[in-house]
C-alpha cells in the first residue's frame, strides 16, 4: 500500500500499524512453507496490500494520460 493512499484514508498512527502488519506478514511468508496455514493467511494480507497499490498506480497513470480535447 502506498503511503500516499494510506495517508488520505488514515492517520499517521494507523499508517504505521498497517506498515507493521504488512512487514510481519512478509516475515511469516519467509518463515513458513507455502502449504502452512499461516503462510496462506499472510499471503492473502500481502495480496490485499499490493492490490490496493496496483489499483492506485493504475488510476494515477490513467489520470495522467488523459488529454482532454474540446469542451466538456
Buried (B, 14 or more C-beta within 10 A) or exposed (E): BBEEBBEEEBEEEEBEEBBEBBEEBBEBBEEBEEEEEEBEBBBEBBEEBEEBBEEBEEEEEEEEEEEEEEEE
